[in-house]
Amino acid sequence: MLYHYNDIKTIHLEVTERCNLSCPMCARNINGGETNPWLHDNELSLEDIKKIFPNDLIQQLNHIYMCGNFGDPIVAKDTLEIFRHFSSVNSGILLSMNTNGSARQEDWWTELASVLGKGYVIFSIDGLTDTNHLYRKGTNFERIIKNAKAFIDAGGRAVWEYIVFAHNEHQVEEARNLADELGFEKFQVKKSARFLSTNGSLKESIHSVDKKGNENILMAPKNPKYRNSAIEQMAGSNKIDVKLPTTKKELLGLIGPESFGNTTIYDTATIKCKVKEEKSIYVSAEGILQPCCWVAGQMYNWHNTPKGSQVWKLINVVGKDSLNALNHSIEEIVTGPYFQKLISDSWTKPSCSEGKLKVCAKICGEETDVFSKQYA
């Protein structure tokens, strides 16, 4: 069992699947190229939010944050109104969001500061003028800085989160100094866990092609202090360069059921579920409840056939609609077999091939914990 309905304290909300960027390591697109063919640009409206979240649930919450597997909340139509609604029902709730910051005008950001109050925004900015766009494809660095400054000047609390690559590792301290100068409360280095391949190899480089056909190579950072120690440990000396598909035509020639590859460390991992401890649930832009964004992210991997990833074996037991909060209450879903039994039972399976959720072992395995090591 994960938790009881009355225990829920945190909501991770993905309000939209839409985004203004095409980052190569994001599941929204095929390695920086065409949009993930399994997505449909779902987005939750203010009315959807009022239907999904009853007032008594909102009143018991400590924190609601918007952060997407596929989308960015700044492009959603009702983001400000949704935050305002949550605050009107529970004035003590902490509101926050993660964003690339490269959309909207400054007056929108000024209003966001007012709406969030004591809440905060995490700006994902991976470099400076000459480097941020190399991963955050489609960004305008000057626009980001203007937006962040408007937010901060209006009293907003801001965090700068910086994923380190080979192309921007020389700018970490310069970016940190700029963050201090602009008034960011914190500068956070992030050591990506996405340089680990499904077969357990460390991806030293990833070849990507953007929507305009421009090819570039993303390299893992050279400085050991910027590399994720968990994936280094898991991969050992097994290192590769990867060239992935970037178009739907290429993709359809390669996709298949989920491959477990070298799962030894996952098979033996002791799972200590982060969201079970946090009493947190995730709500997707189509209204689907999952325990977390990591499990939810497995539903629409572009590199698997539709419903070809491991988590669908559990979803199919109860039916996808039974997890849809637009059709069923959150209480009904959380007290149902998917949350109460199927997920946690999978953790006791002897191996991933026999039903142990690999994503749980990777993210919440005490021996791995690649998520926490991103910030260590």
C-alpha positions in Angstrom: 0.0 0.0 0.0 1.3 3.5 -0.9 -0.9 5.7 1.4 -4.4 6.6 2.5 -6.3 9.4 0.7 -6.4 11.5 3.9 -2.6 11.3 4.0 -2.0 13.1 0.7 0.0 16.3 1.3 1.6 17.1 -2.1 0.3 17.3 -5.7 2.6 17.2 -8.7 0.5 18.6 -11.5 1.4 18.5 -15.2 -1.1 21.0 -16.5 -0.1 20.7 -20.2 1.7 18.4 -22.6 2.6 21.5 -24.8 5.9 23.2 -24.8 7.7 25.9 -26.7 11.0 24.0 -26.8 12.4 20.7 -28.3 15.1 19.6 -25.9 17.0 16.5 -27.1 16.7 14.5 -23.9 13.1 15.3 -23.3 10.4 12.6 -23.8 8.2 15.1 -25.6 10.1 14.7 -28.9 12.2 12.1 -30.7 15.7 13.1 -29.6 15.1 16.7 -30.4 13.3 16.1 -33.7 9.7 15.3 -34.4 7.1 15.4 -31.6 6.6 12.1 -29.7 3.8 10.4 -31.7 2.1 9.0 -28.7 1.2 12.5 -27.3 -1.9 14.5 -28.1 -1.2 18.0 -26.6 -3.5 17.4 -23.6 -4.1 20.3 -21.3 -6.1 20.8 -18.2 -8.4 23.8 -17.9 -9.5 25.7 -14.8 -12.8 23.8 -15.0 -11.0 20.5 -15.2 -9.0 21.4 -12.1 -12.1 22.3 -10.2 -13.6 18.9 -11.2 -10.5 16.9 -10.3 -9.6 18.5 -7.0 -12.4 18.9 -4.4 -12.0 21.7 -1.9 -11.5 19.4 1.1 -8.5 17.8 -0.6 -7.0 21.2 -1.5 -7.4 22.2 2.1 -5.4 19.3 3.4 -2.4 19.9 1.1 0.9 21.5 1.9 2.3 21.9 -1.6 1.2 21.9 -5.2 3.8 22.2 -7.9 3.6 22.3 -11.7 6.4 20.4 -13.5 6.1 18.5 -16.7 7.2 15.2 -18.2 6.3 16.7 -21.6 5.0 20.3 -21.2 5.9 23.6 -19.6 3.2 25.3 -17.5 4.0 28.8 -18.9 2.4 27.8 -22.2 -0.8 26.5 -20.6 -3.8 28.8 -21.0 -5.1 28.8 -17.4 -1.9 28.5 -15.3 -2.4 31.8 -13.4 -6.1 31.1 -12.8 -5.4 27.6 -11.6 -2.7 28.8 -9.1 -5.1 31.6 -8.0 -7.9 29.0 -7.5 -5.7 26.8 -5.3 -4.7 29.8 -3.2 -8.3 30.9 -2.8 -9.3 27.5 -1.3 -6.2 27.1 0.8 -4.4 30.4 1.6 -1.5 28.5 3.4 -0.6 26.2 0.5 2.8 26.5 -1.1 2.7 26.9 -4.8 5.6 26.4 -7.2 6.5 25.5 -10.8 9.4 24.5 -13.0 9.9 26.2 -16.3 12.3 27.1 -19.1 11.2 30.7 -18.6 11.3 31.5 -22.4 7.7 32.5 -23.0 5.2 35.2 -22.0 5.7 38.9 -21.5 7.1 40.5 -18.4 3.7 41.6 -17.1 2.7 37.9 -16.9 5.7 37.2 -14.7 4.9 40.1 -12.5 1.4 38.8 -12.0 2.8 35.3 -11.4 4.9 36.7 -8.5 1.7 38.1 -6.9 -0.3 34.9 -7.4 2.4 32.6 -6.0 3.0 34.7 -2.9 5.4 32.8 -0.7 5.8 30.2 -3.5 8.6 30.0 -5.9 9.7 29.3 -9.5 12.6 27.0 -10.6 14.0 28.3 -13.8 15.8 25.6 -15.9 18.6 27.6 -17.5 21.5 25.4 -18.7 24.1 27.9 -19.7 24.5 31.6 -20.8 23.8 33.5 -24.0 26.0 31.3 -26.2 25.2 27.9 -24.6 21.7 27.7 -23.1 20.1 27.1 -26.5 22.4 24.2 -27.3 20.2 22.0 -25.1 17.1 24.1 -24.4 16.4 24.3 -28.1 14.1 27.2 -29.0 15.0 29.4 -26.0 15.9 33.1 -26.1 18.3 33.8 -23.3 17.7 37.5 -23.2 13.9 36.9 -22.9 14.5 34.4 -20.0 16.6 36.9 -18.1 14.0 39.7 -18.6 11.2 37.4 -17.4 13.2 36.2 -14.4 14.1 39.8 -13.5 10.4 40.9 -13.8 9.4 38.0 -11.5 12.1 38.7 -9.0 11.6 42.5 -9.0 7.9 41.9 -8.3 8.8 40.0 -5.1 9.0 36.5 -6.7 11.2 33.8 -5.2 13.4 32.2 -7.9 15.8 29.3 -8.2 18.2 28.8 -11.1 18.7 25.1 -11.9 21.6 24.3 -14.2 22.1 21.0 -16.0 25.8 20.5 -16.6 27.0 19.3 -20.0 30.5 19.4 -21.6 29.5 22.5 -23.6 28.5 24.6 -20.5 30.6 23.2 -17.6 33.1 26.1 -18.0 30.3 28.6 -17.3 28.9 27.2 -14.0 30.6 29.8 -11.8 29.8 32.7 -14.2 26.1 31.6 -14.2 26.2 31.4 -10.4 27.5 34.9 -10.1 24.8 36.1 -12.5 22.1 34.4 -10.5 23.3 36.2 -7.3 23.4 39.5 -9.2 19.8 39.1 -10.4 18.5 38.2 -7.0 17.9 34.4 -7.4 17.5 32.8 -4.0 19.5 29.7 -5.0 21.7 28.4 -7.8 21.4 24.6 -8.1 23.8 22.5 -10.2 22.0 19.4 -11.6 23.9 16.3 -12.6 21.8 14.6 -15.3 20.8 11.0 -14.9 19.8 10.8 -18.6 23.3 9.8 -19.8 22.5 6.2 -18.8 21.2 3.9 -21.6 18.6 1.2 -21.2 21.2 -1.5 -21.5 23.2 -0.1 -18.5 25.9 1.7 -20.6 27.0 5.3 -19.9 26.2 7.5 -22.9 29.3 9.8 -23.3 27.7 11.5 -26.2 24.2 11.7 -27.8 23.7 12.8 -31.4 20.5 14.8 -31.9 18.8 16.6 -34.7 16.4 19.5 -34.2 13.2 20.2 -36.0 15.1 22.2 -38.7 17.4 19.3 -39.4 20.4 20.8 -37.6 22.6 18.1 -36.0 24.6 18.5 -32.9 26.2 16.3 -30.3 25.5 16.5 -26.6 28.5 15.4 -24.5 28.5 14.4 -20.8 30.6 16.8 -18.6 34.3 16.0 -18.3 34.7 17.3 -14.7 33.9 14.4 -12.3 32.2 16.7 -9.9 29.5 17.5 -12.4 28.7 13.8 -13.3 26.0 11.7 -11.6 27.8 9.3 -9.4 24.9 6.8 -9.3 24.9 6.3 -13.1 28.8 6.2 -13.1 28.6 3.4 -10.5 25.9 1.5 -12.4 27.6 1.7 -15.8 31.2 1.1 -14.6 33.5 1.1 -17.6 30.8 0.3 -20.1 30.6 3.6 -22.1 29.1 4.2 -25.6 28.2 7.0 -28.0 24.6 7.0 -29.1 22.9 8.0 -32.3 19.1 7.9 -31.9 16.2 8.2 -34.3 14.8 11.8 -34.8 11.8 11.3 -37.1 8.7 9.2 -36.9 9.7 7.2 -39.9 13.1 6.2 -38.3 11.3 5.5 -35.0 8.7 3.2 -36.4 11.5 1.0 -37.8 13.0 0.6 -34.3 10.4 0.6 -31.7 9.3 -2.5 -29.8 8.4 -3.7 -26.3 10.4 -2.4 -23.4 13.9 -3.9 -23.2 15.3 -4.5 -19.8 18.9 -4.8 -20.9 21.4 -5.3 -18.0 19.1 -5.1 -15.0 21.2 -6.8 -12.3 21.4 -3.8 -10.1 17.7 -3.1 -10.5 16.7 -6.7 -9.8 18.4 -6.6 -6.4 17.5 -3.0 -5.5 15.7 -2.3 -2.3 13.0 0.2 -3.1 12.3 3.0 -0.7 9.5 5.0 -2.5 10.0 8.8 -2.3 6.4 9.7 -2.9 5.2 7.3 -0.3 7.2 9.1 2.2 6.2 12.5 0.9 2.5 11.5 0.6 2.5 12.8 -3.0 0.5 12.0 -6.1 1.0 13.0 -9.7 -1.8 14.2 -12.1 -1.1 14.2 -15.8 -2.4 16.7 -18.4 -4.9 14.1 -19.5 -6.1 13.7 -15.9 -4.4 10.4 -15.2 -3.3 9.7 -11.6 0.0 8.0 -11.0 2.2 7.9 -7.8 4.9 10.0 -9.5 6.1 11.5 -12.7 8.7 8.8 -13.2 6.1 6.0 -13.4 3.8 8.3 -15.4 6.6 9.0 -17.8 6.8 5.4 -18.7 3.3 5.4 -20.2 4.3 7.3 -23.4 8.0 6.6 -24.1 8.5 7.3 -27.8 11.1 4.5 -28.0 8.5 1.8 -27.1 5.4 0.7 -28.9 2.2 2.2 -27.6 1.5 0.5 -24.3 4.8 -1.4 -24.7 6.5 -0.3 -21.5 6.4 -2.3 -18.3 3.9 -0.1 -16.4 1.1 -0.8 -18.8 1.0 -4.4 -17.5 -0.2 -3.0 -14.2 -2.5 -0.3 -15.8 -4.2 -2.9 -18.0 -5.2 -4.9 -14.9 -7.5 -2.1 -13.8 -8.0 -0.2 -17.1 -6.6 3.2 -17.9 -10.0 4.9 -17.4 -10.1 3.8 -13.7 -7.1 6.1 -13.2 -8.7 9.1 -14.9 -9.5 11.8 -12.3 -11.8 13.5 -14.8 -14.1 10.4 -14.6 -13.4 9.1 -11.1 -12.7 10.9 -7.8 -9.1 11.0 -6.6 -10.3 9.2 -3.4 -11.7 6.4 -5.5 -8.5 6.0 -7.5 -6.1 6.2 -4.6 -8.1 3.7 -2.5 -8.3 1.3 -5.5 -6.1 -1.7 -6.3 -3.6 0.1 -8.5 -2.4 2.4 -5.7 -3.1 0.1 -2.8 -1.6 -3.1 -4.1 -0.3 -3.4 -7.7 2.5 -0.9 -7.5 3.9 -1.9 -4.1 3.5 -5.6 -4.8 5.7 -5.2 -7.9 8.6 -4.1 -5.7 8.8 -7.6 -4.1 9.1 -9.4 -7.4 12.5 -11.2 -7.8 13.5 -9.4 -11.0 12.4 -6.8 -13.5 11.6 -9.5 -16.1 9.3 -11.0 -13.5 7.4 -7.8 -12.8 9.5 -5.6 -10.6 9.1 -2.0 -11.9 12.4 -1.0 -13.3 11.7 2.7 -13.1 11.0 2.3 -9.3 14.3 0.4 -8.8 16.2 3.0 -10.8 14.8 6.1 -9.1 14.0 4.9 -5.6 16.3 1.9 -5.2 18.5 2.5 -2.1 21.5 1.1 -4.0 20.9 3.4 -7.0 18.9 6.6 -6.2 19.9 8.4 -9.4 17.4 11.2 -8.6 19.0 12.3 -5.4 22.5 12.0 -6.8 21.6 14.6 -9.4 21.9 17.2 -6.6 24.6 15.6 -4.4 
